Amino acid sequence: MSKRRILDQHWRENRLEILKALAISIATEIDEMAEADGDMFQTDIIDGSWINLEEQVRKFEVDLIRFALFKSGGHQTKAARMLTMKPSTLNEKIKRYRISVLGYRPRGESAERASNG
């Protein structure tokens, strides 16, 4: 199998894992909202009056970033590549959302090495 086909296959598998994680995250969030709001959830969600889109997008983005950091072992450059964004954009979002990258690195690996990928 050519290197290109292997890379394409690897990318498809990563995308599938990301989508699965997102689906689980969304389903969990919906379940939590339904439990918290009881019967109101069924009627209020239709008009969207109480859903804060910005907050939901932020949570979704944080979950995606954390998943990419997990899959990349805390390497921001690799995580950025998985998310198809520039490493500088990912780093800015990590700072904005105050996401710690420490828990994703193998023990003993320096912060500088992990951020450089």
ChimeraX attribute file (.defattr): number of C-alpha atoms within 10 A of each C-alpha:
attribute: neighborCount
match mode: 1-to-1
recipient: residues
	/A:1	5
	/A:2	7
	/A:3	8
	/A:4	9
	/A:5	10
	/A:6	11
	/A:7	11
	/A:8	12
	/A:9	12
	/A:10	12
	/A:11	13
	/A:12	12
	/A:13	12
	/A:14	16
	/A:15	14
	/A:16	12
	/A:17	15
	/A:18	19
	/A:19	13
	/A:20	12
	/A:21	15
	/A:22	17
	/A:23	12
	/A:24	12
	/A:25	16
	/A:26	16
	/A:27	12
	/A:28	12
	/A:29	15
	/A:30	13
	/A:31	12
	/A:32	12
	/A:33	13
	/A:34	15
	/A:35	12
	/A:36	11
	/A:37	12
	/A:38	10
	/A:39	10
	/A:40	12
	/A:41	15
	/A:42	10
	/A:43	9
	/A:44	13
	/A:45	12
	/A:46	10
	/A:47	8
	/A:48	10
	/A:49	8
	/A:50	10
	/A:51	12
	/A:52	9
	/A:53	10
	/A:54	9
	/A:55	10
	/A:56	13
	/A:57	11
	/A:58	12
	/A:59	16
	/A:60	16
	/A:61	15
	/A:62	17
	/A:63	17
	/A:64	20
	/A:65	22
	/A:66	20
	/A:67	21
	/A:68	24
	/A:69	26
	/A:70	16
	/A:71	17
	/A:72	20
	/A:73	19
	/A:74	26
	/A:75	23
	/A:76	25
	/A:77	21
	/A:78	20
	/A:79	26
	/A:80	21
	/A:81	14
	/A:82	20
	/A:83	19
	/A:84	10
	/A:85	12
	/A:86	14
	/A:87	20
	/A:88	12
	/A:89	11
	/A:90	19
	/A:91	16
	/A:92	12
	/A:93	15
	/A:94	17
	/A:95	11
	/A:96	9
	/A:97	14
	/A:98	10
	/A:99	15
	/A:100	12
	/A:101	18
	/A:102	15
	/A:103	13
	/A:104	18
	/A:105	18
	/A:106	11
	/A:107	8
	/A:108	6
	/A:109	11
	/A:110	11
	/A:111	13
	/A:112	9
	/A:113	12
	/A:114	20
	/A:115	16
	/A:116	11
	/A:117	15
